[in-house]
């Protein structure tokens, strides 16, 4: 549909457009001219000269204005005399007669002078009655009018500015006024303001991209689906962790669809005034229906889509709920029309209202997960293109393998940091080492080269990190070690270990138990070698405590507590626990027993491998950073790594085939892999996060 808005490029040069404000400007100039146009009050004189003119009989009358000014009017005969040649009798611009002379006096001063003057006239036998003396009070009409207009103008300017801010610019199609505060703030993208993003710019989201591309096909070829009796979906909800590309997908839809695209955030509906949110929803859909077929994209819809009735404070959430009710009615109410597709994005689908999630409103929910290995490689290739000078050793596949759990935004940050690091070192091209440093910075923070650490603390950090490394090296279900470092990074991270987690959804009890043991390796190593413990294991203890409670209260991995789950993502329980005090005591006891069991297993392992642990710690004190190959040289190959089978050659001239172990892996749980590469507090190590293990809704393969 064509856009009816005026295009600035189509305006004729030099075209005349009448502005109604010109009338107000002209009236203001006329008023100023009337106010400040100089009035002729005659020539300046004083009472002494005026007295002489009176004694000579040349004064017709004297007017005392406001007891402050004296105006002297000469007779007609006196004006014709030579001594008054420069004085002429004339009229002002309003036709009034002007005085010939004027001067200023003090209040009450003239009364005594007039009495003395009359006595003088009487002595000289002159008629004092011929002198006419008037007392008048004049009001400055134009001055008072100007004052009124001035203050009214100041008030109007303040009024306009204040309500212009409150109106927020009026939104789409509205001017900056308080009366446009209920107008929608959606930004319109059409053929005049086209988005440059396309589906080619979206990588690593193949399944989600196919779903969204079908929505675009609905709009471009609707008869293809309606001829078979199908209906175009009314709503599409993009769900996924932050940084995975939900907004990027929406931009690609705006660039590919070729229809008007309204974009706004969920917070744009929220306002301090009652009823504004619902009014903006109505105005948004009114504009959208006028331009149908079109797409409305609401980013962060959880700002207005929270489940109703969850707020404990009565009446505090009415405005938000009214906005949501209006949105529900517009999406699928009694009088809704077709032709408007709603796209929304959120990273918190668990708190959305069930009425908003049902079919008929959001017919499709597209999961935008963290990319797998292949997806990360594709994303790296996209973000490597803007880097004009790359070294030949930069391999997107290797970078993807070293960044498990990274989202698209984090990968973009790694590429940008690598370019900045290369420029900081005055390199001509970005090489692989720059990307390694960039990954370390994203995971652990900025390297603190000037951080002063005592030799004793450095030794504690080295043995702590060596304890993590050795525990993970010999535990069968622990993730393979990628790198261990005692270089200070971030705010309080004195060291960290980076692992390469498997890309999987489901975790067994043995895997979670080994994860707890690996996390406890740092504190146990301190206890074994120094006989004391430090605060460096704070973050380790937080993680294993959270993981232990999750195993018992969420995943049902405890015999005494039983196969129950007290998981409450939507806050239905509120502040109340869905179990008794006796059960709470049992949970606490089982958590302590589980952590103590992991502690005993890890301590026995590290005591047995004390020699290897000491080798790794000393190597860390010497080199500060150790990779997997360095540990293999120090303590041998990891016993639980799969053995690669050699290539089996066939008869001469025949093709060769590789016999290798085919281990199917799935994509890592979103939150676990994200936390595997985080830097830890003090000299902590990176371990598993407990609250985001496998989803209980995952289907088992047949």
C-alpha distance (Angstrom), angle and dihedral (degrees) to the residues before:
residue distance angle dihedral
X1 . . .
X2 3.77 . .
X3 3.74 119.9 .
X4 3.80 114.3 -117.5
X5 3.77 95.3 -161.8
X6 3.81 115.7 112.8
X7 3.76 114.0 -101.3
X8 3.83 113.4 -137.1
X9 3.80 89.4 -147.9
X10 3.80 91.2 62.3
X11 3.83 95.8 57.4
X12 3.80 115.2 115.8
X13 3.79 113.0 -117.2
X14 3.77 112.6 -109.5
X15 3.80 93.4 10.7
X16 3.83 115.2 161.1
X17 3.80 117.3 -125.7
X18 3.80 120.6 -178.0
X19 3.78 114.8 -130.3
X20 3.83 117.5 -159.8
X21 3.80 90.0 -147.5
X22 3.82 87.9 72.7
X23 3.82 89.2 73.3
X24 3.81 91.4 56.2
X25 3.79 89.6 47.4
X26 3.82 92.3 52.5
X27 3.81 92.8 48.7
X28 3.78 90.0 49.7
X29 3.81 91.9 52.0
X30 3.83 91.8 49.6
X31 3.79 90.9 50.5
X32 3.77 91.8 49.1
X33 3.80 91.0 49.4
X34 3.81 91.8 51.5
X35 3.78 90.6 47.6
X36 3.77 100.3 46.1
X37 3.80 101.1 29.1
X38 3.79 103.1 118.1
X39 3.81 114.5 -109.4
X40 3.81 118.6 -144.3
X41 3.81 107.5 -120.2
X42 3.76 93.7 169.2
X43 3.74 130.5 -108.1
X44 3.77 120.0 -35.3
X45 3.77 117.0 -103.4
X46 3.78 140.3 149.0
X47 3.79 138.9 -124.2
X48 3.82 93.8 -95.1
X49 3.80 93.0 57.7
X50 3.79 91.0 41.5
X51 3.80 89.8 52.9
X52 3.83 90.3 54.7
X53 3.82 90.8 49.6
X54 3.82 89.9 51.1
X55 3.79 92.7 49.5
X56 3.82 88.7 51.9
X57 3.82 89.9 52.9
X58 3.84 94.5 -118.8
X59 3.83 97.5 121.4
X60 3.78 118.6 91.3
X61 3.78 98.6 -176.3
X62 3.77 143.5 -17.9
X63 3.81 121.9 -139.9
X64 3.81 120.2 -162.1
X65 3.80 107.5 -156.8
X66 3.83 117.5 -157.1
X67 3.86 90.0 -24.5
X68 3.78 87.3 -78.2
X69 3.80 111.1 75.9
X70 3.84 128.9 46.7
X71 3.80 119.4 -153.5
X72 3.83 117.7 -163.2
X73 3.81 120.8 -155.1
X74 3.82 118.1 -166.2
X75 3.76 125.8 -147.9
X76 3.79 119.7 -102.7
X77 3.80 91.4 -110.5
X78 3.81 93.2 51.1
X79 3.78 92.7 52.2
X80 3.83 88.7 59.6
X81 3.79 93.2 55.4
X82 3.83 121.4 102.2
X83 3.77 95.6 -120.4
X84 3.81 89.0 61.2
X85 3.78 93.3 45.2
X86 3.80 94.3 125.3
X87 3.78 92.3 50.8
X88 3.76 117.2 84.0
X89 3.74 129.8 179.9
X90 3.79 108.9 -124.2
X91 3.80 143.3 149.0
X92 3.81 130.5 -112.1
X93 3.86 125.4 -124.6
X94 3.83 90.4 -83.3
X95 3.82 94.4 51.9
X96 3.81 97.4 -106.1
X97 3.81 121.9 137.8
X98 3.78 112.6 -106.0
X99 3.84 124.2 -141.9
X100 3.77 120.3 -108.2
X101 3.80 96.1 -139.7
X102 3.79 135.8 13.9
X103 3.77 139.3 179.8
X104 3.79 139.6 170.5
X105 3.82 125.6 -111.0
X106 3.74 138.7 -178.1
X107 3.78 118.2 -100.1
X108 3.86 111.7 -85.6
X109 3.80 93.5 5.7
X110 3.83 96.4 108.3
X111 3.79 96.2 56.6
X112 3.78 93.8 69.6
X113 3.79 92.3 43.4
X114 3.80 92.0 51.6
X115 3.79 91.1 51.9
X116 3.80 90.7 50.1
X117 3.80 89.6 47.2
X118 3.79 92.9 53.2
X119 3.82 90.2 50.9
X120 3.80 89.7 52.0
X121 3.81 91.9 49.5
X122 3.76 90.4 50.1
X123 3.81 91.3 51.2
X124 3.80 91.0 52.6
X125 3.79 91.1 47.5
X126 3.82 90.7 -114.8
X127 3.77 120.1 145.9
X128 3.79 107.1 -105.7
X129 3.80 90.0 -170.2
X130 3.78 90.1 70.0
X131 3.77 89.3 71.7
X132 3.79 110.5 84.5
X133 3.82 115.1 -157.7
X134 3.79 120.1 -169.6
X135 3.77 130.4 -172.9
X136 3.80 112.4 -155.0
X137 3.77 136.3 174.2
X138 3.78 114.3 -145.9
X139 3.82 124.7 -167.5
X140 3.83 121.4 -151.9
X141 3.80 99.2 -128.7
X142 3.78 95.5 177.2
X143 3.80 92.8 46.6
X144 3.77 92.6 51.9
X145 3.80 90.9 44.2
X146 3.77 90.2 51.1
X147 3.79 91.0 51.7
X148 3.79 91.2 52.3
X149 3.79 92.8 47.5
X150 3.80 91.3 45.5
X151 3.81 94.3 54.3
X152 3.80 92.9 42.0
X153 3.80 89.5 51.0
X154 3.81 91.5 50.9
X155 3.81 89.7 50.2
X156 3.81 92.6 49.3
X157 3.80 91.6 49.8
X158 3.81 91.2 49.9
X159 3.81 90.5 45.6
X160 3.78 91.8 51.1
X161 3.79 94.6 47.2
X162 3.80 94.7 45.1
X163 3.78 96.8 49.3
X164 3.76 91.1 39.9
X165 3.78 87.5 63.2
X166 3.79 92.6 43.5
X167 3.78 90.1 49.6
X168 3.80 90.2 54.5
X169 3.78 94.4 -137.1
X170 3.76 94.3 -51.0
X171 3.80 95.8 -90.2
X172 3.74 125.0 -119.1
X173 3.74 110.9 -10.1
X174 3.80 95.6 -0.1
X175 3.77 132.4 104.3
X176 3.78 125.5 -127.7
X177 3.78 99.7 -83.1
X178 3.77 140.5 116.9
X179 3.79 87.5 -114.4
X180 3.82 89.8 64.3
X181 3.78 95.5 54.3
X182 3.79 90.3 104.7
X183 3.79 92.9 53.2
X184 3.78 120.3 108.8
X185 3.80 119.0 -96.1
X186 3.80 93.8 -151.7
X187 3.79 117.2 138.1
X188 3.79 112.5 -132.0
X189 3.79 121.8 -140.3
X190 3.79 116.2 -170.9
X191 3.79 138.1 137.2
X192 3.81 90.9 -55.9
X193 3.82 94.3 51.3
X194 3.77 103.1 31.5
X195 3.81 123.5 -179.9
X196 3.80 115.7 -125.0
X197 3.81 96.0 -150.6
X198 3.83 117.4 103.4
X199 3.78 136.3 174.2
X200 3.80 88.9 -91.4
X201 3.80 88.1 69.3
X202 3.83 91.4 56.8
X203 3.80 114.5 84.0
X204 3.78 134.2 172.4
X205 3.81 94.9 26.0
X206 3.77 102.2 89.3
X207 3.82 98.8 148.5
X208 3.80 94.4 43.7
X209 3.79 91.0 44.7
X210 3.81 91.8 53.7
X211 3.81 90.7 52.2
X212 3.79 92.5 49.8
X213 3.81 93.0 44.4
X214 3.79 88.1 57.6
X215 3.82 89.3 56.6
X216 3.80 88.9 54.6
X217 3.79 89.3 49.5
X218 3.83 89.0 52.8
X219 3.79 90.0 59.1
X220 3.79 96.3 42.7
X221 3.82 97.2 43.2
X222 3.83 107.4 22.3
X223 3.81 95.3 155.5
X224 3.80 90.0 61.3
X225 3.82 88.2 69.8
X226 3.80 103.4 26.3
X227 3.82 92.4 55.1
X228 3.79 87.9 66.9
X229 3.79 92.3 49.2
X230 3.78 96.4 -100.1
X231 3.78 125.4 138.6
X232 3.75 127.9 -136.6
X233 3.83 110.9 -109.8
X234 3.78 113.4 -104.0
X235 3.77 98.5 -151.2
X236 3.79 141.0 21.4
X237 3.80 120.9 -166.2
X238 3.81 119.2 -159.7
X239 3.80 110.2 -153.4
X240 3.78 126.2 -175.3
X241 3.80 147.3 108.1
X242 3.80 119.9 -67.6
X243 3.79 116.2 -76.6
X244 3.80 97.7 20.8
X245 3.82 95.2 116.3
X246 3.81 107.9 -94.8
X247 3.80 94.3 137.5
X248 3.81 90.1 42.1
X249 3.80 89.5 56.8
X250 3.80 89.6 51.3
X251 3.81 90.4 51.3
X252 3.79 89.8 50.9
X253 3.81 89.8 51.7
X254 3.81 89.7 51.1
X255 3.80 90.0 51.7
X256 3.81 95.7 45.6
X257 3.80 105.3 35.7
X258 3.81 98.4 70.2
X259 3.83 91.6 -149.7
X260 3.82 130.6 103.3
X261 3.79 110.3 -73.3
X262 3.81 122.4 -158.6
X263 3.80 114.5 -160.1
X264 3.81 126.9 -172.5
X265 3.78 142.0 136.2
X266 3.77 127.9 -107.1
X267 3.80 90.1 -117.8
X268 3.83 90.1 61.2
X269 3.81 88.5 76.9
X270 3.80 93.9 53.5
X271 3.80 114.9 92.5
X272 3.80 137.2 158.0
X273 3.81 92.0 -118.7
X274 3.78 120.5 85.5
X275 3.80 114.8 -110.2
X276 3.80 96.1 11.7
X277 3.82 94.5 110.2
X278 3.80 93.8 53.6
X279 3.81 90.5 44.5
X280 3.78 91.2 53.7
X281 3.80 91.0 49.8
X282 3.81 90.3 52.9
X283 3.79 92.3 47.4
X284 3.82 91.7 47.9
X285 3.79 93.5 53.8
X286 3.80 91.2 42.8
X287 3.81 90.1 57.2
X288 3.80 91.1 43.3
X289 3.81 93.5 52.1
X290 3.79 90.2 51.0
X291 3.80 89.6 56.4
X292 3.82 98.2 37.1
X293 2.95 131.6 -179.5
X294 3.79 89.4 57.1
X295 3.79 143.8 124.5
X296 3.81 128.7 -116.8
X297 3.81 115.7 -158.3
X298 3.82 117.9 -164.1
X299 3.79 112.4 -172.2
X300 3.82 118.7 -155.9
X301 3.79 92.5 11.0
X302 3.81 90.4 176.6
X303 3.83 86.6 82.0
X304 3.81 88.8 76.7
X305 3.82 102.4 11.6
X306 3.79 100.1 69.8
X307 3.78 116.7 136.4
X308 3.79 111.2 -86.5
X309 3.79 123.0 -119.3
X310 3.82 95.1 27.7
X311 3.77 96.3 108.6
X312 3.78 114.6 100.7
X313 3.81 94.2 -156.6
X314 3.77 108.2 80.6
X315 3.80 114.7 -128.8
X316 3.80 95.5 5.3
X317 3.78 93.9 103.7
X318 3.80 101.3 41.0
X319 3.79 95.7 108.2
X320 3.81 93.0 51.5
X321 3.78 91.2 47.5
X322 3.80 92.1 48.6
X323 3.79 89.2 53.2
X324 3.80 90.7 49.9
X325 3.81 91.6 47.6
X326 3.79 90.6 53.3
X327 3.81 90.7 48.2
X328 3.81 90.5 51.3
X329 3.80 91.2 50.2
X330 3.80 93.1 48.7
X331 3.80 94.0 47.8
X332 3.78 96.7 48.6
X333 3.78 113.3 -6.0
X334 3.80 136.4 129.0
X335 3.80 96.6 -76.7
X336 3.80 104.2 30.7
X337 3.79 121.6 137.1
X338 3.77 132.6 -151.7
X339 3.76 127.7 -113.1
X340 3.82 98.3 70.4
X341 3.80 118.2 96.6
X342 3.81 119.1 -165.9
X343 3.78 119.8 -146.8
X344 3.79 119.4 -173.5
X345 3.78 136.5 174.4
X346 3.78 132.0 -155.6
X347 3.77 139.8 156.4
X348 3.81 92.5 -154.3
X349 3.81 107.5 60.2
X350 3.80 91.3 152.8
X351 3.82 92.8 73.0
X352 3.82 97.1 48.0
X353 3.78 120.0 112.0
X354 3.79 114.8 -97.9
X355 3.82 91.7 -131.5
X356 3.80 89.0 59.1
X357 3.80 93.1 50.8
X358 3.78 98.8 50.5
X359 3.83 123.6 106.7
X360 3.77 111.5 -89.8
X361 3.76 91.0 48.5
X362 3.78 106.6 40.3
X363 3.78 99.9 12.2
X364 3.78 93.2 173.4
X365 3.77 132.3 40.6
X366 3.78 112.4 -164.4
X367 3.79 116.0 -162.4
X368 3.80 113.3 -141.8
X369 3.80 101.8 -167.8
X370 3.76 132.0 178.2
X371 3.81 109.2 -77.0
X372 3.79 122.2 -102.0
X373 3.80 124.6 -132.4
X374 3.79 94.4 -74.8
X375 3.79 91.9 43.7
X376 3.80 92.4 51.7
X377 3.79 89.8 50.6
X378 3.82 90.6 53.7
X379 3.80 91.4 47.8
X380 3.80 91.0 50.1
X381 3.81 89.9 52.4
X382 3.81 90.3 53.3
X383 3.81 94.2 49.1
X384 3.80 93.4 42.7
X385 3.80 91.7 61.0
X386 3.85 95.4 75.5
X387 3.82 89.3 53.0
X388 3.79 97.8 89.5
X389 3.81 96.7 -172.0
X390 3.79 113.7 50.0
X391 3.77 127.8 162.6
X392 3.79 118.1 -119.8
X393 3.82 91.6 -117.1
X394 3.82 93.5 65.0
X395 3.79 107.0 111.2
X396 3.80 120.0 -176.5
X397 3.79 91.5 -158.3
X398 3.81 93.2 56.7
X399 3.78 91.1 46.0
X400 3.80 90.5 51.3
X401 3.81 90.4 51.7
X402 3.80 91.4 51.7
X403 3.80 95.2 50.7
X404 3.82 106.6 59.3
X405 3.78 114.1 174.0
X406 3.81 94.0 15.2
X407 3.80 116.3 143.4
X408 3.78 124.2 -143.9
X409 3.79 93.4 -96.2
X410 3.81 91.4 52.8
X411 3.81 91.4 49.3
X412 3.80 89.9 51.4
X413 3.80 88.3 50.6
X414 3.82 91.0 51.2
X415 3.82 91.9 52.9
X416 3.78 91.9 47.9
X417 3.81 93.1 46.9
X418 3.81 90.4 49.6
X419 3.80 90.8 55.3
X420 3.81 91.2 47.9
X421 3.81 92.2 49.0
X422 3.82 91.3 50.0
X423 3.80 90.7 50.0
X424 3.82 90.6 47.8
X425 3.82 89.2 56.8
X426 3.83 92.3 45.7
X427 3.80 93.5 -117.1
X428 3.78 122.2 163.8
X429 3.81 93.1 -140.9
X430 3.80 138.3 20.0
X431 3.80 109.8 -106.7
X432 3.78 135.2 -172.1
X433 3.79 93.5 -92.9
X434 3.79 89.8 60.4
X435 3.80 89.5 54.8
X436 3.81 90.6 48.8
X437 3.80 90.0 53.0
X438 3.81 90.5 46.0
X439 3.82 91.6 52.6
X440 3.80 90.1 49.5
X441 3.78 90.6 50.5
X442 3.82 93.2 49.5
X443 3.82 91.2 47.8
X444 3.78 102.3 38.7
X445 3.77 105.9 14.1
X446 3.78 132.8 -116.6
X447 3.79 116.2 -21.7
X448 3.82 111.6 -107.8
X449 3.79 102.4 -145.7
X450 3.80 93.9 165.1
X451 3.79 95.1 49.2
X452 3.80 107.7 121.9
X453 3.82 112.3 -139.0
X454 3.76 123.1 178.1
X455 3.84 117.9 -122.9
X456 3.81 89.9 -113.9
X457 3.80 93.1 54.4
X458 3.79 91.3 44.7
X459 3.79 89.9 53.3
X460 3.81 91.0 50.5
X461 3.80 90.7 50.6
X462 3.81 91.6 48.6
X463 3.82 93.9 52.1
X464 3.79 90.6 42.4
X465 3.80 92.8 54.9
X466 3.80 91.3 41.1
X467 3.80 88.3 55.1
X468 3.81 90.2 55.6
X469 3.79 91.4 46.4
X470 3.83 96.2 48.4
X471 3.82 93.2 44.8
X472 3.80 91.3 51.7
X473 3.79 91.4 42.8
X474 3.82 95.7 59.6
X475 3.81 102.4 29.9
X476 3.82 108.5 98.8
X477 3.81 98.1 -141.3
X478 3.81 99.0 38.2
X479 3.78 120.9 111.6
X480 3.82 117.4 -99.1
X481 3.79 114.9 -96.0
X482 3.79 116.2 -114.2
X483 3.80 102.8 176.7
X484 3.78 140.8 -16.8
X485 3.80 123.9 -158.1
X486 3.81 140.1 177.5
X487 3.79 94.4 -166.3
X488 3.83 108.2 124.8
X489 3.80 112.7 -113.6
X490 3.77 137.3 172.1
X491 3.77 124.2 -0.4
X492 3.80 101.5 -41.7
X493 3.83 106.8 -6.9
X494 3.81 110.0 122.6
X495 3.79 93.3 175.0
X496 3.77 143.7 -10.7
X497 3.77 143.3 -168.0
X498 3.78 123.1 -140.2
X499 3.79 121.7 -150.6
X500 3.77 134.7 -169.3
X501 3.81 105.3 -129.5
X502 3.75 123.0 -159.0
X503 3.76 115.8 -106.2
X504 3.77 101.0 -116.5
X505 3.78 141.1 129.6
X506 3.80 103.2 -149.8
X507 3.81 125.7 60.0
X508 3.77 125.2 -166.7
X509 3.78 126.3 -143.6
X510 3.81 91.7 -104.3
X511 3.80 91.6 54.9
X512 3.80 93.2 50.2
X513 3.80 90.5 46.0
X514 3.80 91.9 52.9
X515 3.80 88.8 47.7
X516 3.82 89.5 56.1
X517 3.80 91.1 47.7
X518 3.78 92.1 50.3
X519 3.80 90.5 49.8
X520 3.81 91.3 51.7
X521 3.80 92.1 50.1
X522 3.79 93.8 91.4
X523 3.81 97.4 55.6
X524 3.82 92.6 42.4
X525 3.82 91.2 51.8
X526 3.81 89.4 54.1
X527 3.80 90.1 50.1
X528 3.81 93.5 49.0
X529 3.80 98.5 47.7
X530 3.80 102.9 30.2
X531 3.79 103.2 24.2
X532 3.81 87.9 -133.0
X533 3.77 136.8 82.6
X534 3.81 130.1 -136.9
X535 3.77 138.2 -157.2
X536 3.80 90.8 -99.7
X537 3.80 92.1 97.2
X538 3.80 95.8 60.0
X539 3.77 94.5 108.3
X540 3.81 90.9 42.1
X541 3.78 91.2 56.3
X542 3.79 92.2 47.1
X543 3.79 91.2 54.1
X544 3.77 98.0 46.6
X545 3.81 91.4 45.5
X546 3.77 90.9 52.5
X547 3.80 91.5 44.7
X548 3.80 92.4 48.7
X549 3.81 92.7 50.7
X550 3.80 89.7 48.0
X551 3.80 92.6 51.5
X552 3.79 91.0 52.5
X553 3.83 104.6 34.1
X554 3.81 101.6 29.9
X555 3.80 110.4 25.3
X556 3.82 98.0 34.3
X557 3.82 94.8 -128.3
X558 3.81 97.3 148.4
X559 3.77 127.9 87.0
X560 3.80 97.6 -151.2
X561 3.80 97.4 47.0
X562 3.78 90.1 40.5
X563 3.78 137.1 -148.8
X564 3.79 96.6 -39.1
X565 3.81 133.9 123.0
X566 3.77 125.6 -153.0
X567 3.78 94.6 -175.6
X568 3.82 111.0 146.2
X569 3.84 110.1 -179.5
X570 3.83 94.1 158.6
X571 3.80 95.4 48.7
X572 3.81 94.5 -118.6
X573 3.79 92.1 146.9
X574 3.79 92.6 52.2
X575 3.79 111.1 -170.1
X576 3.80 93.0 -23.7
X577 3.79 122.7 95.6
X578 3.81 116.3 -131.6
X579 3.81 91.3 -134.7
X580 3.79 138.4 60.3
X581 3.79 129.8 -99.4
X582 3.77 89.9 -104.4
X583 3.79 90.8 56.2
X584 3.80 90.1 46.8
X585 3.82 89.8 55.0
X586 3.80 90.0 48.4
X587 3.82 91.0 51.0
X588 3.80 91.5 50.5
X589 3.81 91.3 49.5
X590 3.80 92.7 49.0
X591 3.79 92.3 47.7
X592 3.81 91.1 53.5
X593 3.80 90.9 45.6
X594 3.80 91.9 50.0
X595 3.81 93.0 49.3
X596 3.81 91.0 46.0
X597 3.80 90.0 51.4
X598 3.80 90.8 52.3
X599 3.81 89.2 46.8
X600 3.80 93.0 53.0
X601 3.81 92.9 47.4
X602 3.80 92.5 49.7
X603 3.81 93.9 45.2
X604 3.80 91.4 52.2
X605 3.80 90.5 48.9
X606 3.81 95.6 48.4
X607 3.80 92.0 44.4
X608 3.78 88.5 54.9
X609 3.82 92.2 46.2
X610 3.80 94.7 42.0
X611 3.79 93.5 125.7
X612 3.83 93.6 52.7
X613 3.80 91.1 45.6
X614 3.80 91.3 53.8
X615 3.82 91.2 49.9
X616 3.79 91.8 53.0
X617 3.81 92.6 46.3
X618 3.80 92.9 51.0
X619 3.81 90.6 47.5
X620 3.78 89.4 51.6
X621 3.79 91.5 51.5
X622 3.79 88.1 52.4
X623 3.83 102.3 40.9
X624 3.85 101.9 17.8
X625 3.83 91.1 -150.0
X626 3.81 126.4 59.1
X627 3.78 127.3 -177.1
X628 3.78 129.1 -158.4
X629 3.82 91.4 -94.1
X630 3.81 90.3 54.4
X631 3.80 91.6 54.4
X632 3.80 90.4 48.6
X633 3.79 88.8 55.3
X634 3.80 91.6 48.3
X635 3.81 104.7 41.9
X636 3.79 104.5 7.2
X637 3.75 134.5 -107.6
X638 3.82 119.3 -29.4
X639 3.81 105.0 -97.9
X640 3.80 96.3 -141.9
X641 3.81 98.8 49.8
X642 3.83 113.6 111.7
X643 3.78 114.3 -103.5
X644 3.79 114.7 -121.6
X645 3.77 111.7 -130.4
X646 3.83 116.8 -131.5
X647 3.75 121.9 -112.8
X648 3.82 112.1 -88.0
X649 3.81 113.0 -140.1
X650 3.79 120.1 -145.9
X651 3.76 127.9 -155.0
X652 3.80 117.2 -43.2
X653 3.78 110.4 -76.1
X654 3.75 93.5 17.3
X655 3.76 123.7 114.6
X656 3.78 119.5 -95.6
X657 3.79 125.4 -128.3
X658 3.75 129.3 -161.0
X659 3.78 118.9 -126.9
X660 3.76 106.5 -150.2
X661 3.75 138.4 156.2
X662 3.78 110.0 -97.2
X663 3.76 106.7 -150.7
X664 3.79 113.5 177.4
X665 3.76 113.5 -142.6
X666 3.74 128.7 -177.2
X667 3.74 130.3 -149.8
X668 3.81 113.8 -69.5
X669 3.74 119.9 -106.0
X670 3.75 106.3 -88.1
X671 3.75 100.5 -123.3
X672 3.84 98.1 36.1
X673 3.77 95.7 55.4
X674 3.77 90.5 43.8
X675 3.78 92.3 56.9
X676 3.81 95.1 42.2
X677 3.78 91.6 79.5
X678 3.81 100.0 41.9
X679 3.79 119.3 117.6
X680 3.78 114.7 -115.5
X681 3.77 133.5 -132.4
X682 3.81 116.8 -88.1
X683 3.85 107.1 -20.0
X684 3.75 93.6 -21.0
X685 3.81 127.0 143.8
X686 3.75 133.5 -131.6
X687 3.79 112.6 -97.4
X688 3.77 139.7 160.2
X689 3.77 121.3 -65.3
X690 3.76 111.0 -131.5
X691 3.76 104.9 -152.0
X692 3.76 98.0 65.4
X693 3.76 106.9 50.7
X694 3.76 123.4 131.1
X695 3.75 117.9 -27.3
X696 3.78 114.0 -115.7
X697 3.79 89.2 -138.0
X698 3.82 93.3 64.4
X699 3.81 111.1 119.4
X700 3.78 117.5 -128.1
X701 3.82 116.8 -124.3
X702 3.74 115.9 -106.1
